[in-house]
């Protein structure tokens, strides 16, 4: 299992588009992927309801974990989503 | 949590008698409840804001739940509306599970991050199967009101 602590960058936090990207990514790997506030137990990142329930906002620290045959790729993917400013069409990305 | 004159949910915002058949119909129906309850001053604007959010990412969060929501200048006070579908309707959820429990969350544009707190409290509560079952089985708007208010106040 790999675990990383990262700071959430997208303006929406773990809501809306970034949340759906996380869930989509988590569903595309064989590994079990979790996300949660730093220092506490994470939830299944493949569940939109669970991820929405976290209430994670921009600037929050989260722990992400991946456990399985493709854990390296899974955690890299998740980290990239959570640390990349949103590419909205409103030009608001940093 | 901020104080308001109104609870976010009252029994007139709960419709157990009319089952929507599609996602757009569910959104229209729930918005009508909020408009009729005097919580939305510009229906068209609220609908535009709801659809904009939906376009960004579906609010079909899986496990049979849809939570269309928006922060909108057309909204007077934080509002929750609720309806059900016994057969379930396609809500574009990633788990492909049809939505049987459908909530609408509306908050004023000046509402800060309050709507996200309401959304996450509700989502956490709906992770529990007993909450979902209780809402599916509730026979009166009063019962639904107490289950949901308890969920969002946690």
gemmi code that builds the backbone of each chain (N, CA, C; Angstrom):
import gemmi

chains = {
    "A": [
        ("UNK", (0.836, -1.207, 0.000), (0.000, 0.000, 0.000), (0.869, 1.256, 0.000)),
        ("UNK", (0.455, 2.227, -0.773), (1.156, 3.507, -0.777), (0.241, 4.556, -0.160)),
        ("UNK", (0.830, 5.455, 0.602), (0.047, 6.545, 1.184), (0.768, 7.871, 0.939)),
        ("UNK", (0.002, 8.874, 0.565), (0.594, 10.208, 0.402), (-0.319, 11.249, 1.023)),
        ("UNK", (0.306, 12.305, 1.567), (-0.486, 13.428, 2.076), (-0.300, 14.596, 1.114)),
        ("UNK", (-1.401, 15.135, 0.648), (-1.307, 16.234, -0.314), (-2.276, 17.351, 0.066)),
        ("UNK", (-2.039, 18.519, -0.497), (-2.947, 19.649, -0.285), (-3.817, 19.807, -1.531)),
        ("UNK", (-5.114, 19.891, -1.303), (-6.070, 19.943, -2.415), (-6.031, 21.322, -3.091)),
        ("UNK", (-5.804, 21.321, -4.380), (-5.656, 22.566, -5.132), (-6.945, 23.043, -5.841)),
        ("UNK", (-7.709, 22.153, -6.500), (-8.854, 22.664, -7.278), (-9.799, 23.516, -6.427)),
        ("UNK", (-10.255, 24.566, -7.033), (-11.094, 25.554, -6.361), (-12.372, 24.960, -5.776)),
        ("UNK", (-12.891, 23.925, -6.422), (-14.109, 23.289, -5.931), (-13.844, 22.309, -4.788)),
        ("UNK", (-12.574, 22.080, -4.447), (-12.282, 21.049, -3.457), (-12.746, 19.697, -3.991)),
        ("UNK", (-13.170, 18.818, -3.075), (-13.632, 17.505, -3.531), (-15.128, 17.549, -3.808)),
        ("UNK", (-15.516, 18.420, -4.729), (-16.899, 18.542, -5.157), (-16.913, 18.706, -6.665)),
        ("UNK", (-18.092, 18.587, -7.218), (-18.299, 18.867, -8.634), (-17.284, 18.121, -9.506)),
        ("UNK", (-16.663, 18.845, -10.429), (-15.838, 18.150, -11.411), (-14.636, 17.416, -10.813)),
        ("UNK", (-13.871, 18.057, -9.926), (-12.736, 17.317, -9.351), (-13.174, 16.033, -8.638)),
        ("UNK", (-14.306, 16.083, -7.939), (-14.789, 14.883, -7.250), (-15.125, 13.796, -8.256)),
        ("UNK", (-15.774, 14.176, -9.351), (-16.146, 13.135, -10.307), (-14.910, 12.587, -11.014)),
        ("UNK", (-13.881, 13.449, -11.187), (-12.629, 12.938, -11.784), (-11.949, 11.934, -10.853)),
        ("UNK", (-11.979, 12.225, -9.560), (-11.374, 11.324, -8.572), (-12.097, 9.976, -8.586)),
        ("UNK", (-13.424, 10.033, -8.575), (-14.212, 8.800, -8.530), (-14.007, 7.986, -9.808)),
        ("UNK", (-13.989, 8.691, -10.925), (-13.772, 8.021, -12.198), (-12.402, 7.342, -12.221)),
        ("UNK", (-11.379, 8.061, -11.750), (-10.028, 7.504, -11.720), (-9.989, 6.285, -10.793)),
        ("UNK", (-10.566, 6.430, -9.610), (-10.535, 5.332, -8.631), (-11.204, 4.081, -9.197)),
        ("UNK", (-12.234, 4.295, -10.001), (-12.940, 3.160, -10.599), (-12.172, 2.508, -11.741)),
        ("UNK", (-11.162, 3.197, -12.257), (-10.475, 2.668, -13.425), (-9.247, 1.832, -13.059)),
        ("UNK", (-8.956, 1.727, -11.763), (-7.821, 0.890, -11.340), (-8.297, -0.317, -10.552)),
        ("UNK", (-7.471, -1.321, -10.579), (-7.785, -2.522, -9.813), (-7.555, -2.287, -8.324)),
        ("UNK", (-6.601, -1.417, -8.017), (-6.253, -1.156, -6.619), (-7.407, -0.511, -5.883)),
        ("UNK", (-7.423, -0.753, -4.573), (-8.397, -0.053, -3.740), (-7.812, 1.300, -3.382)),
        ("UNK", (-8.587, 2.342, -3.635), (-8.094, 3.699, -3.429), (-8.960, 4.385, -2.381)),
        ("UNK", (-8.311, 5.053, -1.428), (-9.082, 5.792, -0.419), (-8.623, 7.242, -0.375)),
        ("UNK", (-9.488, 8.075, 0.117), (-9.157, 9.485, 0.324), (-9.854, 9.937, 1.602)),
        ("UNK", (-9.190, 10.818, 2.341), (-9.812, 11.310, 3.578), (-8.974, 12.428, 4.172)),
        ("UNK", (-9.540, 13.160, 5.116), (-8.791, 14.243, 5.756), (-7.496, 13.699, 6.361)),
        ("UNK", (-6.406, 14.472, 6.275), (-5.110, 14.021, 6.780), (-5.231, 13.558, 8.224)),
        ("UNK", (-4.657, 12.396, 8.496), (-4.628, 11.887, 9.859), (-5.849, 11.092, 10.273)),
        ("UNK", (-6.833, 10.967, 9.399), (-7.990, 10.142, 9.776), (-8.258, 9.096, 8.697)),
        ("UNK", (-9.166, 8.187, 8.989), (-9.458, 7.113, 8.043), (-10.089, 7.661, 6.772)),
        ("UNK", (-9.663, 7.134, 5.653), (-10.226, 7.574, 4.390), (-11.473, 6.788, 4.027)),
        ("UNK", (-12.148, 7.272, 2.988), (-13.312, 6.567, 2.473), (-12.980, 6.029, 1.077)),
        ("UNK", (-13.805, 5.141, 0.587), (-13.642, 4.551, -0.734), (-13.734, 5.651, -1.798)),
        ("UNK", (-12.618, 5.889, -2.480), (-12.587, 6.970, -3.469), (-13.406, 6.642, -4.716)),
        ("UNK", (-13.851, 5.390, -4.829), (-14.658, 5.005, -5.989), (-16.133, 5.315, -5.783)),
        ("UNK", (-16.498, 5.803, -4.606), (-17.896, 6.131, -4.324), (-18.108, 7.639, -4.267)),
        ("UNK", (-18.916, 8.132, -5.205), (-19.189, 9.567, -5.263), (-19.876, 10.042, -3.982)),
        ("UNK", (-20.777, 9.213, -3.469), (-21.490, 9.608, -2.247), (-20.507, 9.757, -1.081)),
        ("UNK", (-19.583, 8.784, -0.974), (-18.595, 8.821, 0.113), (-17.672, 10.030, -0.030)),
        ("UNK", (-17.239, 10.289, -1.253), (-16.317, 11.405, -1.490), (-17.024, 12.738, -1.210)),
        ("UNK", (-18.272, 12.851, -1.639), (-19.050, 14.071, -1.368), (-19.220, 14.271, 0.137)),
        ("UNK", (-19.377, 13.184, 0.849), (-19.581, 13.256, 2.294), (-18.378, 13.775, 3.061)),
        ("UNK", (-17.192, 13.772, 2.427), (-15.992, 14.245, 3.123), (-16.015, 15.747, 3.366)),
        ("UNK", (-16.636, 16.476, 2.460), (-16.683, 17.929, 2.609), (-15.303, 18.569, 2.554)),
        ("UNK", (-14.425, 18.029, 1.695), (-13.069, 18.569, 1.583), (-13.053, 19.806, 0.676)),
        ("UNK", (-12.440, 20.872, 1.156), (-12.367, 22.103, 0.383), (-10.959, 22.374, -0.121)),
        ("UNK", (-10.807, 23.409, -0.950), (-9.475, 23.756, -1.456), (-8.572, 24.167, -0.293)),
        ("UNK", (-7.311, 23.750, -0.349), (-6.370, 24.082, 0.710), (-6.343, 23.056, 1.833)),
        ("UNK", (-7.310, 22.142, 1.838), (-7.336, 21.100, 2.873), (-6.270, 20.038, 2.583)),
        ("UNK", (-5.729, 19.490, 3.649), (-4.788, 18.373, 3.484), (-5.539, 17.062, 3.512)),
        ("UNK", (-5.231, 16.203, 2.567), (-5.872, 14.886, 2.560), (-4.820, 13.789, 2.447)),
        ("UNK", (-5.152, 12.636, 3.001), (-4.331, 11.442, 2.806), (-4.964, 10.636, 1.690)),
        ("UNK", (-4.154, 10.228, 0.723), (-4.665, 9.304, -0.281), (-3.882, 8.006, -0.181)),
        ("UNK", (-4.579, 6.892, -0.341), (-3.898, 5.602, -0.324), (-4.332, 4.791, -1.537)),
        ("UNK", (-3.441, 3.911, -1.962), (-3.787, 2.964, -3.021), (-3.159, 1.631, -2.646)),
        ("UNK", (-3.908, 0.581, -2.850), (-3.454, -0.746, -2.454), (-3.869, -1.759, -3.516)),
        ("UNK", (-2.891, -2.320, -4.214), (-3.222, -3.308, -5.238), (-2.152, -3.352, -6.309)),
        ("UNK", (-2.391, -4.125, -7.356), (-1.367, -4.359, -8.383), (-0.962, -3.088, -9.137)),
        ("UNK", (-1.882, -2.144, -9.272), (-1.541, -0.924, -10.020), (-1.538, 0.310, -9.104)),
        ("UNK", (-1.135, 0.093, -7.857), (-1.241, 1.173, -6.861), (-0.413, 2.404, -7.201)),
        ("UNK", (0.738, 2.175, -7.808), (1.611, 3.297, -8.168), (0.911, 4.237, -9.153)),
        ("UNK", (0.382, 3.643, -10.202), (-0.294, 4.443, -11.228), (-1.540, 5.110, -10.656)),
        ("UNK", (-2.264, 4.374, -9.821), (-3.509, 4.900, -9.259), (-3.237, 6.119, -8.388)),
        ("UNK", (-2.226, 6.013, -7.537), (-1.980, 7.125, -6.613), (-1.412, 8.338, -7.351)),
        ("UNK", (-0.614, 8.068, -8.396), (-0.091, 9.182, -9.212), (-1.241, 9.935, -9.879)),
        ("UNK", (-2.184, 9.168, -10.398), (-3.324, 9.752, -11.090), (-4.147, 10.615, -10.123)),
        ("UNK", (-4.413, 10.051, -8.951), (-5.214, 10.770, -7.959), (-4.502, 12.052, -7.500)),
        ("UNK", (-3.198, 11.906, -7.284), (-2.445, 13.080, -6.834), (-2.492, 14.182, -7.884)),
        ("UNK", (-2.393, 13.779, -9.143), (-2.409, 14.780, -10.204), (-3.753, 15.527, -10.253)),
        ("UNK", (-4.827, 14.776, -10.123), (-6.155, 15.420, -10.148), (-6.294, 16.409, -8.996)),
        ("UNK", (-5.841, 15.987, -7.834), (-6.058, 16.800, -6.633), (-5.074, 17.956, -6.470)),
        ("UNK", (-4.038, 17.964, -7.290), (-3.057, 19.047, -7.151), (-2.982, 19.910, -8.414)),
        ("UNK", (-3.899, 19.677, -9.351), (-3.918, 20.468, -10.580), (-5.076, 21.457, -10.528)),
        ("UNK", (-4.808, 22.744, -10.761), (-5.916, 23.712, -10.784), (-6.932, 23.314, -11.854)),
        ("UNK", (-8.168, 23.644, -11.596), (-9.220, 23.269, -12.549), (-9.068, 24.037, -13.852)),
        ("UNK", (-9.283, 23.316, -14.942), (-9.257, 23.985, -16.236), (-10.672, 24.322, -16.653)),
        ("UNK", (-11.235, 25.273, -15.944), (-12.598, 25.685, -16.265), (-12.574, 26.544, -17.506)),
        ("UNK", (-13.747, 26.881, -18.011), (-13.794, 27.746, -19.184), (-13.993, 29.206, -18.757)),
        ("UNK", (-13.854, 29.431, -17.443), (-14.056, 30.795, -16.948), (-12.737, 31.497, -16.661)),
        ("UNK", (-11.627, 30.847, -17.008), (-10.334, 31.473, -16.841), (-9.939, 31.716, -15.400)),
        ("UNK", (-10.564, 31.002, -14.483), (-10.284, 31.257, -13.077), (-9.169, 30.388, -12.502)),
        ("UNK", (-8.621, 29.530, -13.337), (-7.574, 28.690, -12.760), (-6.348, 29.549, -12.443)),
        ("UNK", (-5.602, 29.081, -11.440), (-4.478, 29.887, -10.958), (-3.305, 29.812, -11.898)),
    ],
    "B": [
        ("UNK", (-23.007, 26.851, 12.991), (-23.936, 26.949, 11.859), (-24.783, 28.217, 11.964)),
        ("UNK", (-24.991, 28.861, 10.857), (-25.738, 30.126, 10.860), (-27.206, 29.898, 11.206)),
        ("UNK", (-27.829, 30.928, 11.760), (-29.246, 30.804, 12.099), (-30.105, 31.445, 11.036)),
        ("UNK", (-31.237, 30.821, 10.800), (-32.148, 31.344, 9.791), (-33.552, 31.356, 10.342)),
        ("UNK", (-34.395, 32.128, 9.698), (-35.789, 32.192, 10.107), (-36.498, 30.879, 9.820)),
        ("UNK", (-36.009, 30.185, 8.794), (-36.697, 28.969, 8.369), (-35.794, 27.766, 8.555)),
        ("UNK", (-36.411, 26.653, 8.813), (-35.673, 25.404, 8.694), (-35.409, 25.208, 7.195)),
        ("UNK", (-34.321, 24.516, 6.828), (-34.086, 24.334, 5.385), (-35.173, 23.476, 4.737)),
        ("UNK", (-35.813, 22.643, 5.537), (-36.803, 21.722, 4.971), (-38.076, 21.762, 5.806)),
        ("UNK", (-39.198, 21.925, 5.120), (-40.506, 21.833, 5.769), (-41.351, 20.868, 4.941)),
        ("UNK", (-42.468, 20.431, 5.499), (-43.227, 19.367, 4.827), (-43.770, 19.783, 3.454)),
        ("UNK", (-43.938, 21.089, 3.226), (-44.409, 21.499, 1.891), (-43.320, 21.377, 0.826)),
        ("UNK", (-42.098, 21.058, 1.254), (-41.011, 20.847, 0.295), (-40.765, 19.358, 0.045)),
        ("UNK", (-41.686, 18.553, 0.518), (-41.564, 17.099, 0.365), (-42.766, 16.602, -0.427)),
        ("UNK", (-42.502, 15.942, -1.546), (-43.598, 15.443, -2.383), (-43.490, 13.921, -2.509)),
        ("UNK", (-44.369, 13.225, -1.788), (-44.348, 11.761, -1.850), (-45.448, 11.236, -2.777)),
        ("UNK", (-46.218, 12.140, -3.378), (-47.373, 11.730, -4.186), (-47.109, 11.684, -5.683)),
        ("UNK", (-46.113, 12.462, -6.149), (-45.839, 12.498, -7.582), (-44.428, 12.009, -7.836)),
        ("UNK", (-44.323, 10.925, -8.577), (-42.994, 10.384, -8.846), (-42.471, 10.900, -10.185)),
        ("UNK", (-41.325, 11.559, -10.180), (-40.756, 12.003, -11.456), (-40.301, 10.801, -12.274)),
        ("UNK", (-40.303, 10.945, -13.609), (-39.915, 9.818, -14.451), (-38.563, 9.999, -15.110)),
        ("UNK", (-38.069, 11.217, -15.093), (-36.753, 11.479, -15.672), (-36.011, 12.453, -14.759)),
        ("UNK", (-34.702, 12.556, -15.005), (-33.892, 13.480, -14.208), (-34.335, 14.945, -14.407)),
        ("UNK", (-34.516, 15.386, -15.674), (-34.973, 16.776, -15.838), (-36.322, 17.033, -15.170)),
        ("UNK", (-37.197, 16.033, -15.226), (-38.505, 16.179, -14.600), (-38.364, 16.293, -13.076)),
        ("UNK", (-37.470, 15.507, -12.519), (-37.237, 15.565, -11.070), (-36.748, 16.953, -10.668)),
        ("UNK", (-35.836, 17.512, -11.462), (-35.289, 18.841, -11.153), (-36.399, 19.895, -11.215)),
        ("UNK", (-37.231, 19.824, -12.259), (-38.343, 20.784, -12.401), (-39.317, 20.658, -11.218)),
        ("UNK", (-39.638, 19.433, -10.887), (-40.623, 19.177, -9.828), (-40.142, 19.696, -8.472)),
        ("UNK", (-38.875, 19.422, -8.169), (-38.336, 19.864, -6.873), (-38.201, 21.383, -6.834)),
        ("UNK", (-37.825, 21.947, -7.969), (-37.718, 23.409, -8.024), (-39.091, 24.052, -7.820)),
        ("UNK", (-40.124, 23.444, -8.410), (-41.483, 23.961, -8.213), (-41.861, 24.004, -6.732)),
        ("UNK", (-41.473, 22.975, -5.997), (-41.767, 22.953, -4.558), (-41.118, 24.156, -3.874)),
        ("UNK", (-39.860, 24.414, -4.241), (-39.132, 25.524, -3.624), (-39.746, 26.868, -4.020)),
        ("UNK", (-40.170, 26.975, -5.277), (-40.806, 28.216, -5.749), (-42.133, 28.431, -5.001)),
        ("UNK", (-42.938, 27.373, -4.927), (-44.237, 27.483, -4.261), (-44.088, 27.795, -2.770)),
        ("UNK", (-42.986, 27.369, -2.195), (-42.760, 27.643, -0.769), (-42.190, 29.046, -0.551)),
        ("UNK", (-42.015, 29.796, -1.647), (-41.542, 31.172, -1.539), (-40.049, 31.285, -1.270)),
        ("UNK", (-39.308, 30.261, -1.628), (-37.880, 30.281, -1.317), (-37.015, 30.646, -2.520)),
        ("UNK", (-37.650, 30.739, -3.684), (-36.931, 31.085, -4.906), (-37.668, 32.245, -5.562)),
        ("UNK", (-36.940, 33.325, -5.859), (-37.627, 34.493, -6.425), (-37.529, 34.572, -7.943)),
        ("UNK", (-36.719, 33.731, -8.535), (-36.558, 33.749, -9.989), (-36.351, 32.301, -10.452)),
        ("UNK", (-37.450, 31.672, -10.848), (-37.403, 30.246, -11.184), (-36.430, 29.954, -12.319)),
        ("UNK", (-36.475, 30.808, -13.337), (-35.655, 30.585, -14.518), (-34.159, 30.629, -14.178)),
        ("UNK", (-33.809, 31.613, -13.357), (-32.407, 31.757, -12.950), (-31.961, 30.538, -12.133)),
        ("UNK", (-32.800, 30.113, -11.223), (-32.454, 28.951, -10.396), (-32.274, 27.708, -11.271)),
        ("UNK", (-33.161, 27.557, -12.259), (-33.074, 26.395, -13.146), (-31.781, 26.430, -13.964)),
        ("UNK", (-31.438, 27.612, -14.443), (-30.182, 27.780, -15.188), (-28.991, 27.388, -14.312)),
        ("UNK", (-29.004, 27.830, -13.062), (-27.896, 27.527, -12.154), (-27.829, 26.028, -11.821)),
        ("UNK", (-28.985, 25.418, -11.665), (-29.017, 23.968, -11.397), (-28.457, 23.195, -12.593)),
        ("UNK", (-28.861, 23.595, -13.796), (-28.387, 22.891, -14.988), (-26.898, 23.123, -15.224)),
        ("UNK", (-26.422, 24.318, -14.869), (-24.991, 24.613, -15.036), (-24.172, 23.682, -14.140)),
        ("UNK", (-24.634, 23.491, -12.918), (-23.931, 22.602, -11.996), (-23.972, 21.156, -12.497)),
        ("UNK", (-25.118, 20.791, -13.023), (-25.313, 19.430, -13.520), (-24.398, 19.148, -14.718)),
        ("UNK", (-24.169, 20.186, -15.504), (-23.341, 20.052, -16.694), (-21.874, 19.858, -16.302)),
        ("UNK", (-21.498, 20.464, -15.205), (-20.118, 20.353, -14.746), (-19.813, 18.914, -14.326)),
        ("UNK", (-20.704, 18.334, -13.559), (-20.584, 16.930, -13.162), (-21.946, 16.500, -12.639)),
        ("UNK", (-22.306, 15.266, -12.947), (-23.631, 14.800, -12.525), (-23.771, 14.815, -11.004)),
        ("UNK", (-24.986, 15.086, -10.548), (-25.251, 15.017, -9.114), (-25.877, 13.665, -8.755)),
        ("UNK", (-25.857, 12.751, -9.716), (-26.222, 11.371, -9.408), (-25.019, 10.762, -8.703)),
        ("UNK", (-25.067, 10.707, -7.370), (-23.879, 10.328, -6.601), (-23.795, 8.829, -6.340)),
        ("UNK", (-24.721, 8.073, -6.930), (-24.682, 6.632, -6.761), (-25.486, 6.156, -5.572)),
        ("UNK", (-25.522, 4.863, -5.385), (-26.284, 4.230, -4.301), (-27.757, 4.640, -4.338)),
        ("UNK", (-28.241, 4.943, -5.535), (-29.654, 5.272, -5.690), (-30.026, 6.680, -5.263)),
        ("UNK", (-29.037, 7.569, -5.257), (-29.302, 8.925, -4.766), (-28.937, 9.995, -5.786)),
        ("UNK", (-29.822, 10.976, -5.911), (-29.538, 12.149, -6.733), (-29.651, 13.379, -5.852)),
        ("UNK", (-28.672, 14.276, -5.958), (-28.725, 15.510, -5.151), (-28.444, 16.718, -6.040)),
        ("UNK", (-29.359, 17.051, -6.973), (-29.131, 18.276, -7.741), (-29.047, 19.467, -6.782)),
        ("UNK", (-28.084, 20.339, -7.015), (-27.933, 21.475, -6.102), (-27.338, 22.681, -6.807)),
        ("UNK", (-27.559, 23.841, -6.233), (-26.989, 25.062, -6.789), (-26.945, 26.141, -5.727)),
        ("UNK", (-25.946, 27.001, -5.911), (-25.844, 28.227, -5.134), (-26.316, 29.286, -6.122)),
        ("UNK", (-27.350, 30.047, -5.755), (-27.968, 30.887, -6.776), (-28.488, 32.192, -6.197)),
        ("UNK", (-28.352, 33.240, -6.997), (-28.865, 34.555, -6.590), (-30.392, 34.540, -6.539)),
        ("UNK", (-31.008, 33.521, -7.140), (-32.471, 33.440, -7.169), (-33.048, 32.832, -5.893)),
        ("UNK", (-32.153, 32.371, -5.011), (-32.609, 31.639, -3.828), (-32.623, 32.552, -2.601)),
        ("UNK", (-33.724, 32.493, -1.856), (-33.924, 33.379, -0.697), (-33.305, 32.830, 0.585)),
        ("UNK", (-33.412, 31.519, 0.783), (-32.951, 30.918, 2.031), (-32.520, 29.478, 1.745)),
        ("UNK", (-31.580, 28.960, 2.537), (-31.136, 27.578, 2.330), (-32.335, 26.630, 2.335)),
        ("UNK", (-32.413, 25.819, 1.305), (-33.613, 25.021, 1.083), (-33.276, 23.612, 0.644)),
        ("UNK", (-34.015, 22.664, 1.186), (-33.922, 21.280, 0.734), (-35.308, 20.878, 0.257)),
        ("UNK", (-35.391, 20.218, -0.884), (-36.664, 19.652, -1.334), (-36.420, 18.177, -1.617)),
        ("UNK", (-37.479, 17.389, -1.514), (-37.294, 15.941, -1.615), (-38.445, 15.261, -2.350)),
        ("UNK", (-38.099, 14.302, -3.195), (-39.112, 13.414, -3.764), (-38.490, 12.028, -3.959)),
        ("UNK", (-39.360, 11.089, -4.315), (-38.872, 9.711, -4.465), (-39.322, 9.125, -5.798)),
        ("UNK", (-38.678, 8.033, -6.178), (-39.141, 7.248, -7.313), (-39.046, 5.784, -6.900)),
        ("UNK", (-40.160, 5.087, -6.909), (-40.093, 3.696, -6.443), (-39.348, 2.807, -7.444)),
        ("UNK", (-39.456, 3.123, -8.731), (-38.741, 2.318, -9.726), (-37.314, 2.788, -9.938)),
        ("UNK", (-37.072, 4.032, -9.628), (-35.745, 4.586, -9.849), (-35.643, 5.234, -11.218)),
        ("UNK", (-34.943, 6.351, -11.304), (-34.748, 7.009, -12.592), (-33.268, 7.205, -12.859)),
        ("UNK", (-32.936, 7.222, -14.134), (-31.540, 7.379, -14.530), (-31.044, 8.772, -14.140)),
        ("UNK", (-30.039, 8.826, -13.289), (-29.503, 10.117, -12.850), (-28.040, 10.276, -13.291)),
        ("UNK", (-27.635, 9.533, -14.317), (-26.253, 9.586, -14.838), (-25.212, 9.239, -13.780)),
        ("UNK", (-25.589, 8.397, -12.837), (-24.645, 8.055, -11.768), (-23.549, 7.137, -12.299)),
        ("UNK", (-22.366, 7.257, -11.728), (-21.252, 6.446, -12.190), (-21.443, 4.958, -11.893)),
        ("UNK", (-22.215, 4.659, -10.862), (-22.462, 3.242, -10.564), (-23.700, 2.719, -11.316)),
        ("UNK", (-24.270, 3.565, -12.168), (-25.417, 3.184, -13.008), (-26.661, 2.788, -12.226)),
        ("UNK", (-26.642, 3.028, -10.935), (-27.821, 2.666, -10.144), (-28.890, 3.759, -10.280)),
        ("UNK", (-30.127, 3.363, -10.641), (-31.167, 4.376, -10.771), (-31.454, 5.060, -9.438)),
        ("UNK", (-31.773, 6.345, -9.502), (-32.009, 7.110, -8.272), (-33.435, 6.903, -7.786)),
        ("UNK", (-33.564, 6.533, -6.520), (-34.883, 6.399, -5.900), (-35.128, 7.502, -4.888)),
        ("UNK", (-34.058, 8.087, -4.364), (-34.173, 9.169, -3.388), (-33.559, 10.419, -4.018)),
        ("UNK", (-34.388, 11.443, -4.189), (-33.897, 12.622, -4.901), (-34.081, 13.870, -4.045)),
        ("UNK", (-32.964, 14.538, -3.817), (-32.932, 15.734, -2.968), (-32.534, 16.920, -3.819)),
        ("UNK", (-33.082, 18.083, -3.534), (-32.553, 19.297, -4.140), (-32.058, 20.203, -3.018)),
        ("UNK", (-30.841, 20.723, -3.213), (-30.284, 21.670, -2.252), (-30.111, 23.012, -2.956)),
        ("UNK", (-30.695, 24.043, -2.372), (-30.572, 25.384, -2.943), (-30.091, 26.330, -1.855)),
        ("UNK", (-29.090, 27.134, -2.176), (-28.647, 28.128, -1.198), (-28.441, 29.479, -1.876)),
        ("UNK", (-28.636, 30.566, -1.111), (-28.423, 31.903, -1.670), (-26.982, 32.081, -2.127)),
        ("UNK", (-26.777, 32.956, -3.081), (-25.434, 33.197, -3.616), (-24.477, 33.649, -2.519)),
        ("UNK", (-25.014, 34.333, -1.515), (-24.166, 34.848, -0.440), (-23.959, 33.813, 0.670)),
        ("UNK", (-24.305, 32.578, 0.392), (-24.322, 31.560, 1.435), (-22.991, 30.967, 1.850)),
        ("UNK", (-21.883, 31.502, 1.341), (-20.584, 30.965, 1.727), (-20.467, 29.483, 1.402)),
        ("UNK", (-19.852, 28.746, 2.312), (-19.636, 27.319, 2.070), (-20.704, 26.462, 2.749)),
        ("UNK", (-21.742, 27.136, 3.199), (-22.786, 26.459, 3.944), (-23.431, 25.311, 3.158)),
        ("UNK", (-23.616, 25.550, 1.846), (-24.272, 24.511, 1.050), (-23.425, 23.260, 0.975)),
        ("UNK", (-22.100, 23.445, 0.983), (-21.242, 22.273, 0.902), (-21.296, 21.479, 2.198)),
        ("UNK", (-21.453, 22.204, 3.308), (-21.599, 21.497, 4.591), (-22.889, 20.700, 4.629)),
        ("UNK", (-23.962, 21.342, 4.122), (-25.253, 20.672, 4.091), (-25.159, 19.425, 3.197)),
        ("UNK", (-24.497, 19.615, 2.051), (-24.335, 18.522, 1.096), (-23.510, 17.383, 1.683)),
        ("UNK", (-22.424, 17.719, 2.387), (-21.589, 16.634, 2.902), (-22.255, 15.942, 4.096)),
        ("UNK", (-22.951, 16.700, 4.946), (-23.654, 16.040, 6.059), (-24.706, 15.074, 5.528)),
        ("UNK", (-25.459, 15.553, 4.536), (-26.503, 14.706, 3.957), (-25.890, 13.453, 3.317)),
        ("UNK", (-24.805, 13.647, 2.567), (-24.154, 12.507, 1.907), (-23.641, 11.494, 2.918)),
        ("UNK", (-23.017, 12.003, 3.993), (-22.502, 11.074, 5.021), (-23.631, 10.249, 5.606)),
        ("UNK", (-24.721, 10.917, 5.887), (-25.850, 10.217, 6.480), (-26.436, 9.166, 5.525)),
        ("UNK", (-26.431, 9.500, 4.234), (-27.008, 8.583, 3.241), (-26.104, 7.396, 2.930)),
        ("UNK", (-24.869, 7.439, 3.420), (-23.990, 6.275, 3.300), (-24.549, 5.106, 4.104)),
        ("UNK", (-25.328, 5.426, 5.134), (-25.883, 4.379, 5.990), (-27.142, 3.794, 5.358)),
        ("UNK", (-27.143, 2.508, 5.224), (-28.277, 1.855, 4.593), (-29.570, 2.127, 5.351)),
        ("UNK", (-29.475, 2.218, 6.696), (-30.711, 2.417, 7.459), (-31.351, 3.778, 7.163)),
        ("UNK", (-30.524, 4.777, 6.862), (-31.090, 6.086, 6.497), (-31.813, 5.981, 5.163)),
        ("UNK", (-31.187, 5.313, 4.198), (-31.804, 5.181, 2.873), (-33.109, 4.398, 2.967)),
        ("UNK", (-33.072, 3.304, 3.716), (-34.276, 2.481, 3.861), (-35.386, 3.263, 4.546)),
        ("UNK", (-35.022, 4.006, 5.592), (-36.029, 4.780, 6.320), (-36.698, 5.791, 5.394)),
        ("UNK", (-35.899, 6.409, 4.514), (-36.470, 7.395, 3.588), (-37.337, 6.730, 2.521)),
        ("UNK", (-36.922, 5.548, 2.104), (-37.733, 4.837, 1.108), (-39.072, 4.405, 1.688)),
        ("UNK", (-39.045, 4.075, 2.975), (-40.257, 3.525, 3.587), (-41.141, 4.564, 4.260)),
        ("UNK", (-40.609, 5.750, 4.495), (-41.366, 6.773, 5.232), (-42.733, 6.992, 4.587)),
        ("UNK", (-43.762, 7.040, 5.410), (-45.110, 7.138, 4.864), (-45.691, 8.536, 4.917)),
        ("UNK", (-45.001, 9.435, 5.602), (-45.536, 10.795, 5.676), (-44.421, 11.814, 5.484)),
        ("UNK", (-44.785, 12.992, 4.960), (-43.793, 14.072, 4.838), (-43.181, 14.422, 6.192)),
        ("UNK", (-43.953, 14.311, 7.259), (-43.436, 14.621, 8.599), (-42.260, 13.702, 8.950)),
        ("UNK", (-42.427, 12.435, 8.625), (-41.377, 11.450, 8.921), (-40.129, 11.765, 8.083)),
        ("UNK", (-40.325, 12.054, 6.806), (-39.205, 12.389, 5.921), (-38.486, 13.628, 6.445)),
        ("UNK", (-39.271, 14.610, 6.845), (-38.684, 15.856, 7.351), (-37.756, 15.577, 8.531)),
        ("UNK", (-38.218, 14.757, 9.465), (-37.388, 14.541, 10.652), (-36.128, 13.739, 10.315)),
        ("UNK", (-36.239, 12.792, 9.394), (-35.039, 12.013, 9.019), (-34.001, 12.923, 8.362)),
        ("UNK", (-34.461, 13.764, 7.433), (-33.510, 14.602, 6.692), (-32.926, 15.702, 7.585)),
        ("UNK", (-33.767, 16.325, 8.397), (-33.238, 17.392, 9.265), (-32.203, 16.838, 10.230)),
        ("UNK", (-32.470, 15.655, 10.734), (-31.504, 15.031, 11.634), (-30.186, 14.783, 10.891)),
        ("UNK", (-30.323, 14.355, 9.628), (-29.131, 14.061, 8.827), (-28.279, 15.307, 8.576)),
        ("UNK", (-28.909, 16.425, 8.231), (-28.101, 17.598, 7.873), (-27.608, 18.381, 9.086)),
        ("UNK", (-28.201, 18.124, 10.230), (-27.752, 18.863, 11.407), (-26.559, 18.200, 12.084)),
        ("UNK", (-26.155, 17.054, 11.573), (-25.028, 16.373, 12.206), (-23.690, 16.908, 11.732)),
    ],
}
model = gemmi.Model(1)
for chain_id, residues in chains.items():
    chain = gemmi.Chain(chain_id)
    for i, (resn, *xyz) in enumerate(residues, 1):
        res = gemmi.Residue()
        res.name, res.seqid = resn, gemmi.SeqId(i, " ")
        for name, pos in zip(("N", "CA", "C"), xyz):
            atom = gemmi.Atom()
            atom.name, atom.element = name, gemmi.Element(name[0])
            atom.pos, atom.b_iso = gemmi.Position(*pos), 0.0
            res.add_atom(atom)
        chain.add_residue(res)
    model.add_chain(chain)
structure = gemmi.Structure()
structure.add_model(model)
structure.setup_entities()
